Amino acid sequence: MSTILTIPKLEMSMTEATLAEWKVENGSVVKEGDVIYILETDKTARDIEAPASGTLTQKAEAGQTYDVGTEIGEIA
């Protein structure tokens, strides 16, 4: 079973965020709890951890801004 990665809502008023950097390469095997990307809002930057273990498939480009809920990757 795969886990879909989406832009999380980190603040009540948040509607979008920037995927600042992928911390692991596309196709890499990750473990639950590994930091996989950095998310920036107008107020903060946060390390985002893998919610599951498996192989990461990136579906969004770093440096771009996305709406909350946008699919950015998958762990299978």
Buried (B, 14 or more C-beta within 10 A) or exposed (E): EEBEBBBEEBEEEBEEBBBBEBBBEEEBEBEEEBEBBBBBBEEEEBEBBBBBEBEBBBEBEBEEEBEBEBEBBBBE
